[in-house]
Amino acid sequence: MDELYARYAEETGISPERLRRAVADVGADLGMHPLAPLELGRISEAEWGARVRAALRARHPGLDLGAARLERFGEQWLGGRPGNPVMAAVVRAVRAAGHPVGLLTNNVPEWEGHWRRITAPAGRFDAVVDSCRVGVRKPDPAVFRIAAAASPTARHVLVDDLPENCAAAAAAGWRTVCFRDDAQASGELSALLGIPLPGPGTLPAAGTLPATGPLTSGRAGRTP
C-alpha cells in the first residue's frame, strides 16, 4: 500500500495522511468504516470522489486538487499498476497441485476491470466473493461464511495483508497467512499446504505452470 500512496502523492500532490483523513471524514459522515461506502457499493465512485474532494477542501482550503481525478479514483489509484508476479506464480502452483483457489476481496463496482487485469496472471479463480456484490466486507464474520459456501472445499486458507482480516478468518476457523512480503507469504503457505511453492528468485520459466487455476486470497486491487 505504501507504494500506491507514494505514487498517488507524486501524481496529485495529496499526501497519504491528507488522503486518509479525507476518506475517514467521508466514512464518518455516513456512519461507516472509512472504506465501507465504496466497498459495500452504497455510493458510486463518482459520489464518493466528490465527497472526498469536499473533505479535502474543508481541511485544506489552499490545496491544489487539479491533478486529482477523485471522481474516477480507481483509474488513478490502480491504472497501470502491475500485478505481483511472485504471488501469481504461487497461485498457479497451488492450483496445479490440485487445490481450488478463490478470491475474497473488498472492492468497488467500478474497479472490477482494474482488479481483473491485475490478477489475470494468476489465472481463473474457482470462486470470487466481492464485497460490493455480496453486501458484506472483511473482516465481518458473515463474509467468511459466504466465501465458504461458495468454495468447493471444506477447509480454507486466507492470504491477506491486513491483520484484522486474518484475525477474523482465524476466528471463523480458517488458516491464515498474513502477507508481509513475497518470500514470507510463499514460505508460510508452502508449509501449510505441504507443497513446494515458488518465491522471489525462484520463479519458474514462462510456460512451466498452467495459466489457469488459482487459494483463497484477499489481495487484489486495493482500496486506499
C-alpha positions, 0 to 999 in steps of 0.5 A, a space after each residue: 500500500 505504501 507504494 500506491 500512496 507514494 505514487 498517488 502523492 507524486 501524481 496529485 500532490 495529496 499526501 497519504 495522511 491528507 488522503 486518509 483523513 479525507 476518506 475517514 471524514 467521508 466514512 464518518 459522515 455516513 456512519 461507516 468504516 472509512 472504506 465501507 461506502 465504496 466497498 459495500 457499493 452504497 455510493 458510486 465512485 463518482 459520489 464518493 470522489 466528490 465527497 472526498 474532494 469536499 473533505 479535502 477542501 474543508 481541511 485544506 482550503 489552499 490545496 491544489 486538487 487539479 491533478 486529482 481525478 477523485 471522481 474516477 479514483 480507481 483509474 488513478 489509484 490502480 491504472 497501470 499498476 502491475 500485478 505481483 508476479 511472485 504471488 501469481 506464480 504461487 497461485 498457479 502452483 497451488 492450483 496445479 497441485 490440485 487445490 481450488 483457489 478463490 478470491 475474497 476481496 473488498 472492492 468497488 463496482 467500478 474497479 472490477 476491470 482494474 482488479 481483473 487485469 491485475 490478477 489475470 496472471 494468476 489465472 481463473 479463480 474457482 470462486 470470487 466473493 466481492 464485497 460490493 456484490 455480496 453486501 458484506 466486507 472483511 473482516 465481518 464474520 458473515 463474509 467468511 461464511 459466504 466465501 465458504 459456501 461458495 468454495 468447493 472445499 471444506 477447509 480454507 486458507 486466507 492470504 491477506 495483508 491486513 491483520 484484522 482480516 486474518 484475525 477474523 478468518 482465524 476466528 471463523 476457523 480458517 488458516 491464515 497467512 498474513 502477507 508481509 512480503 513475497 518470500 514470507 507469504 510463499 514460505 508460510 503457505 508452502 508449509 501449510 499446504 505441504 507443497 513446494 511453492 515458488 518465491 522471489 528468485 525462484 520463479 519458474 520459466 514462462 510456460 512451466 505452470 498452467 495459466 489457469 487455476 488459482 487459494 483463497 486470497 484477499 489481495 487484489 486491487 486495493 482500496 486506499 
